């Protein structure tokens, strides 16, 4: 069974032993550690401890433009799949280890009095996970990059470089 490291949020990335799941990603944007942001997205792509994928480059850039210095990422599904259209209902089902990672990340962002950005986009297979996450976050202020037609928070890919964070109104 996979166990998360005790100091998960101090690490740059946390993967399953098989390498098929990523539970946590962190980027230190500056040398300061005053402003923290946690992004909750759909699923990991290819970013790892030392390399960004396009989504991580975009979200890190948005975080930096908004003055954040530490950028954390968790996902509704921990399955590493660069093409989210390949996600299935099974990939979107609750994963105990991923749930633990999300809870630790939420504790991390609360300790640092940081902000939470929801940005998972629209995926019909993750609707249940989306509903569970919004219920879990119901008492927390959230940010987003706008909403899709169905109401889900927009995914950062393909948005203009000038995209700004705004309150996620429920």
GISULKA-V765503 format. One line per field, one symbol per residue. burial: + if it has 16 or more other C-alpha atoms within 10 Angstrom, else -. A space follows every 10 residues. Layout:
# GISULKA-V765503
burial: ???
This chain:
# GISULKA-V765503
burial: ---+---++- --++++---- +++++++++- ----++++++ +++++-++-- -+--++-+++ ++++---+++ ++++++++++ +--+--+--- ++-+--+++- ++-+++-++- ---+++++++ +++-+++-++ --+------- -++++++--- -+++++---- ----+--+--
